[in-house]
């Protein structure tokens, strides 16, 4: 069976060898890389530009970006029929193609984020290693001591001058990481925008649109995840209070959470306006120029995918959250609803680019529709279906849970002087 035949529905005149080859995993790929870039940009707003209101969520988003990073190429690995040689992209990088250059960008970005995290949490690593060394009580503490001692990399000096150098290193790395993070996701838009054979993708604005929407999605996911984790901490603290082992600081935690979410939502609105403006500008430009392929594009945009583009993407994913977040006296519930809808809008933008770009036949006389496999009756329908996408989405949270055990994102006392 030809790849793509299981989920492709054809209409009118479509060539026999035409199918929807790029399915849900290719939608997830730019979506996940966008989350990586957006989360890092959010953390850099504090480290580079000094927005003090973002201090708490900056540490959270930096660790979350590092957890998202290994999951960015995961959709590609699931999509490939033979992924056994995928490591050659990283081991032998070159600039002969955008995909090959990904190896250089991905490794560079990974090293920048890892280095920045090390400087941010170096003091914590040293203190934890010293505490575990002085309070050994069993095998678990011994293993933890080995882990934290290795993470110090032999740099045990946590004096004021040394910590000041760490702060400067964090600032320089964050500044260098912003263009690399944007290029990490911008090249995904470059891949689509450089495909001359596809009328929907061929636009120089595609990389810029991808970058702006990436920042929007990354900030929205960090706000949503920050709220979820904060609520879990508040619930745990309530449980401790009921059992006499906690401190009654729930109201203070809620007030701090709302203040952080409110400040971060303001920056989300700025990037959301920029992303919407660029997308509408591209749509207006296409209609104004009305090149030869505009007739088929108009059929896809205004007829076949009208609901997906104008209702789900622009309406539910852009306009509604913009109103929710712009209204005064933002609440946590409105923030959750707004960020969820923003993520839906960005995901639909990726869907409409990837799937919508394959919707019309090369003959310009027929259409194809992607039917998402829901029940994984085979390995292929699992990889290219709903459960494959859910697997990709869940992996960053598992990694974040592991990383947060080593690099605390909510304990300012332990990393106070590092941020």
C-alpha positions as CSV (number, residue, x, y, z in Angstrom):
1,X,0.0,0.0,0.0
2,X,1.3,3.5,-0.9
3,X,2.2,5.8,2.0
4,X,-0.7,8.2,2.4
5,X,-3.4,6.0,0.8
6,X,-4.9,5.1,4.2
7,X,-5.9,8.6,5.1
8,X,-6.3,10.4,1.8
9,X,-9.8,11.2,0.4
10,X,-9.8,12.4,-3.2
11,X,-12.3,14.6,-5.0
12,X,-12.6,15.5,-8.7
13,X,-9.6,15.0,-10.9
14,X,-6.5,14.0,-8.9
15,X,-3.5,12.2,-10.3
16,X,-3.3,8.5,-9.4
17,X,0.1,9.0,-7.6
18,X,-1.0,12.0,-5.5
19,X,-1.7,11.5,-1.8
20,X,-1.5,13.5,1.4
21,X,2.1,12.4,2.2
22,X,2.7,14.8,5.0
23,X,0.3,14.1,7.8
24,X,-0.2,14.9,11.4
25,X,3.5,14.4,12.4
26,X,4.6,17.0,9.9
27,X,2.0,19.3,11.5
28,X,3.4,18.5,14.9
29,X,7.0,19.1,13.8
30,X,6.8,22.9,13.3
31,X,4.4,23.1,16.2
32,X,6.9,21.5,18.6
33,X,9.9,23.5,17.3
34,X,7.8,26.7,17.7
35,X,7.2,25.9,21.3
36,X,10.9,25.4,21.9
37,X,11.7,28.8,20.4
38,X,8.9,30.6,22.1
39,X,9.7,29.3,25.5
40,X,13.3,30.3,25.2
41,X,12.4,33.8,24.0
42,X,10.1,34.2,27.0
43,X,13.0,33.4,29.4
44,X,15.3,35.8,27.5
45,X,12.9,38.7,28.0
46,X,14.1,38.6,31.6
47,X,17.7,37.5,31.2
48,X,18.6,39.9,28.4
49,X,16.1,42.7,28.6
50,X,15.7,42.8,32.3
51,X,11.9,42.5,32.6
52,X,11.8,41.9,36.4
53,X,8.1,40.9,36.3
54,X,9.1,37.8,34.4
55,X,11.7,36.5,36.8
56,X,9.7,33.5,38.1
57,X,8.3,32.3,34.8
58,X,11.7,33.0,33.1
59,X,13.3,30.2,35.1
60,X,10.3,28.0,34.5
61,X,10.3,28.6,30.7
62,X,14.0,28.0,30.4
63,X,13.8,24.5,31.9
64,X,10.6,23.9,29.9
65,X,12.4,24.9,26.7
66,X,15.1,22.4,27.5
67,X,12.5,19.7,28.0
68,X,10.8,20.5,24.7
69,X,14.1,20.4,22.8
70,X,14.6,16.6,22.5
71,X,11.0,16.3,21.5
72,X,11.3,18.7,18.6
73,X,12.7,16.2,16.1
74,X,10.5,13.3,17.5
75,X,7.7,13.9,14.9
76,X,10.2,13.5,12.1
77,X,11.5,10.2,13.5
78,X,7.9,8.9,13.8
79,X,7.1,10.0,10.2
80,X,10.2,8.5,8.6
81,X,9.7,5.1,7.1
82,X,13.4,4.2,7.7
83,X,14.8,6.5,10.5
84,X,17.9,4.3,11.1
85,X,20.2,6.9,9.5
86,X,18.7,10.0,11.1
87,X,21.7,10.6,13.2
88,X,23.7,11.5,10.1
89,X,22.0,14.9,10.1
90,X,23.6,15.6,13.5
91,X,26.9,13.8,12.9
92,X,27.7,15.2,9.4
93,X,26.0,18.6,9.3
94,X,26.4,20.8,6.2
95,X,24.6,23.7,4.5
96,X,23.7,22.1,1.2
97,X,20.0,21.9,2.3
98,X,17.7,23.4,4.9
99,X,17.2,19.9,6.5
100,X,21.0,19.3,6.6
101,X,21.6,22.7,8.3
102,X,19.1,21.6,11.0
103,X,21.9,19.5,12.5
104,X,24.1,22.6,13.1
105,X,21.3,24.7,14.4
106,X,19.8,22.1,16.7
107,X,23.2,21.2,18.2
108,X,24.2,24.8,18.6
109,X,20.9,25.7,20.3
110,X,21.1,22.6,22.6
111,X,24.5,23.6,23.7
112,X,23.5,27.2,24.4
113,X,20.4,26.2,26.5
114,X,22.4,23.5,28.4
115,X,25.2,26.0,29.1
116,X,22.7,28.7,30.3
117,X,21.0,26.3,32.6
118,X,24.3,25.2,34.1
119,X,25.2,28.8,34.9
120,X,21.8,29.5,36.3
121,X,21.8,26.5,38.6
122,X,25.5,26.1,39.3
123,X,25.1,27.4,42.8
124,X,22.2,25.0,43.5
125,X,24.3,22.1,42.2
126,X,27.2,23.0,44.5
127,X,24.9,23.5,47.6
128,X,23.0,20.3,47.0
129,X,26.2,18.3,46.5
130,X,27.6,19.7,49.8
131,X,24.3,19.0,51.7
132,X,24.2,15.4,50.4
133,X,27.8,14.8,51.2
134,X,27.3,16.0,54.8
135,X,24.0,14.1,55.4
136,X,24.4,10.7,53.9
137,X,21.7,8.4,55.1
138,X,21.5,5.7,52.4
139,X,21.9,4.6,48.8
140,X,19.5,7.2,47.4
141,X,21.4,10.1,48.9
142,X,24.7,8.6,47.5
143,X,23.3,8.4,44.0
144,X,22.0,12.0,44.3
145,X,25.3,13.2,45.5
146,X,27.1,11.6,42.6
147,X,24.6,13.3,40.2
148,X,24.9,16.8,41.7
149,X,28.6,16.5,42.1
150,X,29.0,15.6,38.4
151,X,26.8,18.5,37.5
152,X,29.0,21.0,39.2
153,X,31.8,20.1,36.7
154,X,34.3,20.8,39.4
155,X,33.4,24.5,39.8
156,X,32.7,24.7,43.5
157,X,33.3,28.5,44.0
158,X,30.0,30.2,44.8
159,X,31.5,33.4,46.1
160,X,29.9,36.8,45.1
161,X,32.4,37.5,42.3
162,X,32.0,34.0,40.9
163,X,28.2,34.3,40.9
164,X,28.4,37.7,39.2
165,X,30.4,36.1,36.4
166,X,27.7,33.4,36.1
167,X,25.0,36.2,35.8
168,X,27.0,37.8,32.9
169,X,27.4,34.4,31.2
170,X,23.7,33.8,31.4
171,X,23.0,37.2,29.8
172,X,25.4,36.6,27.0
173,X,24.2,33.1,26.3
174,X,20.5,34.2,26.4
175,X,21.3,37.0,23.9
176,X,23.1,34.6,21.6
177,X,20.3,32.1,21.9
178,X,17.5,34.4,20.7
179,X,18.6,34.5,17.0
180,X,19.5,30.8,17.1
181,X,16.1,29.9,18.6
182,X,14.4,32.0,15.9
183,X,16.5,30.3,13.2
184,X,15.7,26.9,14.7
185,X,12.0,27.5,13.9
186,X,12.4,29.9,11.0
187,X,14.1,27.3,8.9
188,X,10.9,25.2,9.1
189,X,9.1,28.1,7.5
190,X,11.9,28.4,5.1
191,X,11.5,24.8,4.0
192,X,7.8,25.4,3.2
193,X,8.4,28.9,1.7
194,X,11.0,27.7,-0.7
195,X,8.9,25.0,-2.3
196,X,8.2,26.6,-5.7
197,X,5.9,23.8,-6.8
198,X,3.3,24.6,-4.1
199,X,1.3,27.8,-4.6
200,X,0.2,28.0,-1.0
201,X,3.7,27.7,0.5
202,X,5.8,29.8,-1.8
203,X,6.0,33.2,0.0
204,X,9.0,35.0,1.5
205,X,6.8,35.8,4.6
206,X,6.5,32.2,5.6
207,X,9.6,32.0,7.8
208,X,8.7,35.3,9.6
209,X,5.1,34.1,10.1
210,X,6.4,30.9,11.6
211,X,8.7,32.7,14.0
212,X,6.1,35.1,15.3
213,X,3.5,32.4,15.8
214,X,6.2,30.3,17.4
215,X,6.8,32.9,20.1
216,X,3.1,33.2,20.6
217,X,2.6,29.4,21.1
218,X,5.7,29.1,23.3
219,X,4.6,31.9,25.7
220,X,1.0,30.6,25.7
221,X,2.2,27.0,26.6
222,X,4.5,28.3,29.4
223,X,1.7,30.4,30.9
224,X,-0.7,27.4,30.8
225,X,1.9,25.0,32.2
226,X,2.9,27.5,34.8
227,X,-0.7,27.8,36.0
228,X,-1.2,24.0,36.1
229,X,2.0,23.4,38.0
230,X,1.3,26.3,40.4
231,X,-2.2,24.9,41.1
232,X,-0.7,21.5,41.8
233,X,1.7,23.1,44.3
234,X,-1.2,25.0,46.0
235,X,-3.2,21.7,46.2
236,X,-0.2,20.0,47.8
237,X,0.3,22.8,50.2
238,X,-3.4,22.6,51.3
239,X,-2.9,18.9,51.9
240,X,0.1,19.6,54.1
241,X,-1.8,22.2,56.0
242,X,-4.6,19.8,56.8
243,X,-2.0,17.3,58.1
244,X,-0.1,20.0,60.1
245,X,3.1,20.0,58.1
246,X,2.5,23.0,55.8
247,X,2.5,26.7,56.1
248,X,-0.7,28.8,55.5
249,X,0.6,30.7,52.5
250,X,-2.0,29.7,49.9
251,X,-3.3,33.2,49.4
252,X,0.2,34.6,48.8
253,X,0.9,31.9,46.3
254,X,-2.3,32.7,44.4
255,X,-1.6,36.4,44.4
256,X,1.9,35.8,43.1
257,X,0.7,33.4,40.4
258,X,-1.9,35.9,39.2
259,X,0.6,38.7,39.0
260,X,3.0,36.6,37.0
261,X,0.3,35.4,34.6
262,X,-1.0,38.9,34.1
263,X,2.4,40.4,33.3
264,X,3.3,37.5,30.9
265,X,-0.1,37.8,29.1
266,X,0.7,41.4,28.2
267,X,3.8,40.2,26.2
268,X,1.7,37.4,24.7
269,X,-0.7,40.0,23.4
270,X,2.1,42.0,21.7
271,X,3.4,39.0,19.8
272,X,-0.2,37.8,19.1
273,X,-1.0,41.1,17.3
274,X,2.2,40.9,15.3
275,X,1.5,37.3,14.2
276,X,-2.1,38.0,13.2
277,X,-1.0,41.1,11.3
278,X,1.6,39.2,9.3
279,X,-0.8,36.3,8.5
280,X,-3.5,38.7,7.3
281,X,-0.9,40.7,5.3
282,X,0.1,37.6,3.5
283,X,-3.5,36.6,2.8
284,X,-4.3,40.1,1.5
285,X,-1.1,40.2,-0.7
286,X,-2.1,36.9,-2.3
287,X,-5.5,38.1,-3.1
288,X,-4.2,41.4,-4.5
289,X,-1.6,40.0,-6.7
290,X,-3.9,37.1,-7.9
291,X,-1.3,35.1,-9.6
292,X,-2.2,32.2,-11.9
293,X,-2.7,29.8,-9.0
294,X,-5.0,32.1,-7.1
295,X,-8.1,30.5,-8.4
296,X,-7.3,27.1,-6.8
297,X,-6.0,28.8,-3.7
298,X,-9.2,30.9,-3.4
299,X,-11.2,27.6,-3.6
300,X,-9.1,26.1,-0.8
301,X,-9.0,29.2,1.5
302,X,-12.6,30.5,1.1
303,X,-14.4,27.3,0.4
304,X,-12.8,24.0,1.3
305,X,-10.9,25.2,4.4
306,X,-13.1,28.2,5.3
307,X,-14.0,26.7,8.7
308,X,-10.5,25.7,9.5
309,X,-8.9,29.0,8.6
310,X,-11.5,31.7,9.4
311,X,-13.5,30.1,12.2
312,X,-10.9,27.9,14.0
313,X,-7.7,29.7,13.3
314,X,-8.5,33.4,13.0
315,X,-11.8,33.4,15.0
316,X,-11.5,30.9,17.8
317,X,-7.7,30.8,17.9
318,X,-6.9,34.5,17.5
319,X,-9.8,36.9,18.0
320,X,-11.4,35.2,21.0
321,X,-8.2,34.8,23.1
322,X,-7.2,38.4,22.1
323,X,-10.5,39.7,23.6
324,X,-10.2,37.4,26.7
325,X,-6.6,38.5,27.5
326,X,-7.2,42.2,26.7
327,X,-10.2,42.5,29.0
328,X,-9.3,44.2,32.3
329,X,-8.8,42.4,35.6
330,X,-7.5,39.2,34.1
331,X,-8.4,36.0,36.0
332,X,-6.7,32.6,36.1
333,X,-9.7,31.0,34.4
334,X,-9.7,33.5,31.5
335,X,-5.9,33.1,31.2
336,X,-6.3,29.3,30.9
337,X,-9.1,29.7,28.3
338,X,-7.1,32.3,26.4
339,X,-3.9,30.4,26.3
340,X,-5.6,27.1,25.3
341,X,-7.3,28.9,22.4
342,X,-4.1,30.5,21.4
343,X,-2.5,27.1,21.2
344,X,-5.4,25.9,19.1
345,X,-5.0,28.8,16.8
346,X,-1.3,28.2,16.2
347,X,-1.8,24.5,15.8
348,X,-4.6,25.2,13.2
349,X,-2.2,27.6,11.4
350,X,0.4,24.7,11.1
351,X,-2.4,22.4,10.0
352,X,-3.7,24.7,7.4
353,X,-0.2,25.3,6.0
354,X,0.9,21.6,6.0
355,X,-2.4,19.9,5.2
356,X,-4.0,22.8,3.3
357,X,-0.9,23.1,1.1
358,X,-1.5,19.5,-0.1
359,X,-5.3,19.9,-0.4
360,X,-5.3,20.7,-4.1
361,X,-4.0,18.5,-6.9
362,X,-1.1,19.3,-9.1
363,X,-3.6,19.4,-11.9
364,X,-5.4,22.3,-10.3
365,X,-8.7,20.4,-11.0
366,X,-9.1,18.2,-7.9
367,X,-8.8,18.2,-4.1
368,X,-7.6,15.9,-1.4
369,X,-8.7,15.7,2.2
370,X,-6.7,14.3,5.2
371,X,-8.7,11.9,7.4
372,X,-6.9,11.7,10.7
373,X,-6.6,8.1,11.9
374,X,-8.2,7.8,15.3
375,X,-7.9,4.1,16.1
376,X,-4.4,2.7,15.6
377,X,-5.1,-0.5,13.7
378,X,-1.5,-0.6,12.6
379,X,1.9,0.9,13.4
380,X,1.5,3.3,10.5
381,X,-1.9,4.6,11.7
382,X,-0.4,5.0,15.2
383,X,2.5,7.0,14.0
384,X,0.5,9.1,11.6
385,X,-2.7,9.3,13.8
386,X,-4.1,10.8,16.9
387,X,-2.2,8.6,19.3
388,X,1.1,9.4,17.7
389,X,0.4,13.1,18.1
390,X,-0.6,12.7,21.7
391,X,2.6,10.7,22.4
392,X,4.7,13.6,21.0
393,X,2.8,16.2,23.1
394,X,3.1,14.2,26.4
395,X,6.9,13.6,26.2
396,X,8.0,17.1,27.1
397,X,6.0,17.0,30.3
398,X,7.7,13.7,31.3
399,X,11.1,15.3,30.6
400,X,10.1,18.4,32.5
401,X,9.2,16.4,35.5
402,X,12.6,14.8,35.5
403,X,14.5,18.0,34.9
404,X,12.6,19.9,37.6
405,X,13.8,17.3,40.2
406,X,17.3,18.5,39.5
407,X,16.7,22.1,38.6
408,X,13.9,23.5,40.8
409,X,11.8,26.1,39.0
410,X,9.8,27.3,42.0
411,X,12.3,27.6,44.8
412,X,13.8,31.1,44.6
413,X,15.8,30.6,47.8
414,X,18.1,28.0,46.2
415,X,18.7,29.9,43.0
416,X,18.2,33.4,44.3
417,X,21.5,34.8,43.2
418,X,21.6,33.1,39.9
419,X,18.9,34.9,38.1
